[in-house]
Amino acid sequence: MSHRRTFLKQIALGSAALVTSGFPNILFKKKKERLGVALVGLGYYSTDLLAPALQLTQHCYLAGIVTGSPEKAARWQKQYGLRDKNIYDYSNFDRIADNPDIDVVYVVLPPSMHREYTVRAANAGKHVWCEKPMALTVAECDDMIEACAVNRVKLAIGYRMQHEPNTRQIIDYRRNQTFGKVKLISVAAGYFDPRTDHWKQNRAMGGGAMFDMGVYPLNAARYVTGEEPIAVVAQEKTTRPEIYTRADETTLFQLEFPSGALANCATSLGMSMNYLYVTAERGWYKLEPFQSYSGIQGSASDGTLLNQKIPNQQARQMDDDARAILDDTPLLVPGEEGWLDIRVVEAIHLSAKEGRRVLMD
């Protein structure tokens, strides 16, 4: 393992605090009360979820957009009352550095573009929120983390579930050992995607089940145990080989953890699945669904119901991240968290390709 890789791993595991600690808020001469957010990429997630959520947030607001479509730009500008100077395309994106209205760039593009626009945003002096999966490779994650560190801006990854209260509750179960040590996790996330020619059927762009949905069960196994996997076994399957020629339709993977805990995980673009079951020494707890825009719910063996409600998951996530910037405090889900997932995704792909158990270095 390279010195750079070792250093980043130490940071991510909490052995160092250079990147994950707060940075001096040098971008603002006077502390702002709300941060201006520019959405990069105006696909479904930005259009139907993030933009509406930004109408509900207290600590940030929709200030600008970046799009390659003049038609979308005009429609968004009219709908949200955006200023002419806050409308960018991909060719003039770097001019955002001179715009004091924009404090945060939210990268909502295919994962193959995450590295480029995160680095460019950081070089422009803007904080970055990046959708999951963080990037295609650990090397790309390294570049993103380093660019944000050098430019002294924060990098958050859009794992909204870690901001969700029922998910926070099961994380507390592990921290407090409410049911004893975690022994076995069963977790799955998937849906049926009827599309036949979309970037999500192309792994080179960040498509395939593992990149698109697989980071949900992977991240869940990690936050439920509070550990990093030491070994991975994975298998890729498809029922539509004529469509999934360049990416995985379904991936099954098993994770082994240092404590002896095991995780059976599944993800798919060919079938619906959405559950998290945790077996511990003195009981069990579950969330079903464990990742859903419409609400999370579950229960525990002691009779506790896990059904806390919040108005909007994306608004909670963005407000949490905005407060961390405004208050110069650590992010709940920093770039290093995405780095740790992509490290395991690489091992999962290798295991499935070579048909063997892969030890994590």
N, C-alpha and C positions, 0 to 999 in steps of 0.2 A: 504494500500500500504506500502511495506517495506521501511525502511530508504534508503536502497541501490537503490530501484526503484525510489524513490522520487528524490534522488541525481542525478541519471542518467537523469531523465526527465528534471530537472533544467538545466543540462548541455546542453541537446539537444535543449532546447527552448531558449538558449542564456543567461540564468540567471547566468551561471558560465562559465569560460573559461579554466578550468584546462586541459581538454583533447583536445578541439578543437583548442586551441591556438598552435602555433608552439613550437616545442621542440628544445633545443640546439642540433645542429647537431654533436653529440658526436661520431658518428660512423666513421667520416672521420677526420684524422689528417690534411689532406690537402683537401680543397674543390674540389670535382670532377666537371668536366664540363658535364659529362653524367653519368647516372646511369645504372648499369647492372641489367637486369630483368631476372628472372627465371620463366618460365611458369610451373605451376603445373597442370598436366592433359592436354593431347594432343588430345582432341576430336575436333569436328567440329569448335567450336569457336576459339580455339587456332590455329588450323591448317589453316583454311580458312580466318580468320579475324585478330587475334592478331599478329601472326607471320609476315604476310605481312605488317601490319601496323607498326610494329617495324622496318621495313626497311625504313620507311618514317619519323620516329621521329627524332627530333633534340636534345632532352635532355635525352633520354634513348635509350637503344639498347638491343637486345636479347643476353643475356650472357649465359643462361643455361636452362635446362629442367629437369622436374621430371616426370617420366613415369614408369609404370609397364610393359611396352612392350619393350623388347630388339630390336625387329624389328623396332619399331617407333624410338627408340633412335638412331639406326644406320642410318636410313633414314634422320632424322633431323640433325644429326651431319654432314653428308655429304652435305646436302642442305645448311646449314647455317654456316658451318665451326666452329662448337662449339668445345671447348677444352675438352679433355677427363675428366679432373677434374671437369668440370661443368655439367656433366651428372649424374643425381641421379635417384634412384628408391625410392619407398616408405619406404623400410626398412632402407636405409642409409640417409634418408632425413635430419636428425638432424645434420649431418656433415656439412651441408651448413653454419653452424655458423662459421666455420674456413676458409671460402672461401671469400676473399676480392673482388673477381670479381662480386659477387652477392650482390646487394644493396637492391633489391626489390623482393619479392616473390608475384607473381600474382596467386591467387587461382582460378582455372577454373575447378572445380570439381562439382559433384552433390551437391546440397545445404546441404544434410545431412552430408557432409564431410567438410563444410566450417569452422565450429568451430574448429575442430581438427587441421587442417593445418594452420589456422590463428594463433592459440595459439602457435603451434610449431614453426612457422616462427618468431613470436614475441619473443619467448624465445631464438631463435637463434640470436636475435639482428637485424633482417631484417625488413624493412618497408613492409607493406602488402597492396596489392590491391586485393580486393575480389569481385568476380562477384555477381550480384544480383540473387535471393533474398539473403540478407545477411546471413540468417540462418533460421532454422525451428521455433525457439521460441525466445521470448524476453530474456529468461534465457541464451540461447546460445549467443545471441548478447552481453549480459552483460559480459560474460566470454571473448569474443573477444576484447571488448573495454578495459576491465580491463587489459588483458594481454599486449596490446599495450601500455597502459598508464604506467604500471609498468616497462616495458622494454624501455620506452621512444622512441618508434617508431611510425610512423604515420600509420593510417588505413583509406584507401579510399575504397568506394563502387563503383562498375562499372556502375553507372547510366550515361551512355554516353550522354543521351539527355540533361542533365543539362549543358553540355559543348557545345552543338550545338547552333549556332548563332540565328536561328529563334526561338528556345525555349527560349534563353536568352532574345529575344525581347519581348515575351509575359510575361515573368517574370517582365521585366521593365515596361510593361503596367500596371501591378498591383502596382508596387512600386511607379510609377509616377502618378497613378490614371488617366491615359490618357483617359480612357472611363468611369471613375467613378468606383464605387464599383462593384465587381463581384456579380452577382445575381444567375446565374445558369450555371452549367458546364455539358456538355454531352461528355463522353469520352469512347472509347472502343479500345481494342487491342486483336487480336486473329488471328488464322490461322487454317487450317484444317490439323491435324496430322494423317496420315494414319497408323502409327505404332500401333501394337496391344499388344506388349510385350516389353516395354521399361521402363526405370526408371521414365520417365515422366508420366507414368500411375500409379505411386506409390507415394502417399503422404508422406510416411515414408522416402522417399529419397529426398523429395522436389519437387515431381511431382504434376501434376494437374494444371488446368488453372490459379488458383489464384496465386500460387507460381511462375509459369513459366512466364505468361504474365500479370497477374493481378496487379503486382506491377507497371507496366507502367501507367495505368489509375489512380491507387491510388496515386502514386508519383506526377502525373500531377495535380490531384485535389488539392494536398497539395501545390505545387509550384505556381499554378495559384491563389489560395486564400491567400497564406502565413499564413495559419492557420492550426490548428490541429483539426480533427473531434471531435465532442462531442457526436455523436450517429451514429449507423450503423444499417442498415437493409439489409439482404442478402438472396439470394435464389440460390441453386445449381440445375442445370438441366443436363440431358443427353439424347442424341438420340441414344447412343450406350452403353446400360447398360451392355452388355456382355463384353465390353472392360473396361469401367470405373467403376470397382468394388471397387477400392482402392483409387480413387481420383476423383476430380470434372472435368467434361468435359467443362461445361459452368457455370460461376458464374455471377450473376447480383447483384450489391450492390449499395446502396444509402447512401450518407454521408451527415450529417448535421454539419454546422460549426458555431462558436460563432457569427459571423456577421449576420447570417441568410442565408448565401449562401448555396445552395444545389448542390449536384453532383449526376448525374445518370451515373453509371459506368457499363461496361460489359467487360468480358474477356472470351475467349474460345479456346479450342483445337479442336473444331468441326466445326468452321466457321471462315471466314476471316472478319476482321473488323479493321479499323485503322483511327480514327478521334478524333479530339479535338475541340469542339465548346464552346465558352465562351460568355455568354450574360451578359452585364454590364449595368450600369445605362444609359449610353449615347452612346450605340452602341454595336458592337460585333466584335469578331475576332476568327479565326479558323486556324488550321493546319490539312491538310489532304494530305498525311499521316503525323501523328505526331511522329511516331517512325518507322524508316525505314533505312536500311543500305544504300540505294541508294539515299537518299536525302529527306529533309523535305521542304514542301511548304505550303503556306496558304495566307490569306488575311484578311483585316479588313474593317469595315464599312466606314471608311474615305477614302477608295480607296488604302490604302497602300498594296503593295504586299510583302509577307513574303517569299522570295525565295533566301536568302543568301546561297552561296555554299561554302563548304570546301572540300579539297581533300579527307579526310578520317576521319570519326568520331572517330574511335578508336585511331588513331594517335593523334588527338586533345586532347582526354581524357587523354591519357597516358602522353603526353607532359605537360599538365596542372598540373597533379599530380606530375610529376617529378620536375617541377619548384617549386612547393610548398615545396618539400623536400629539393631541392638544396638551395632555398632562405629562408628556415625555416619560411614559411608563412602558414596561415590556408588553409586547403584543401577546394576545392569547394564542395565536397560531402564526408564528413567524416563519420566514423562509426555511429555516432549518427543519421545521416539521415536514414540509413538502419534500425536502432533500432526503429525509429518512424514509419516506414512502417510496420515492423513485429508486432508491438504493435497493429496496426489496422487490419492486416491480422488475428491475433488471434481472434479479435472481430468479424470479418466477418465469420470465420469458426464457431464460437459459435452461431452467429445469424442464419446461415443457418441450423445448426444442431438442434437448439431448436425452430426455427420458431418464433423468437421474436426480437424486437428492443433491441439493446444492447447499454447501456450508457458507454462511455469511462470514466475510473477513472482518 
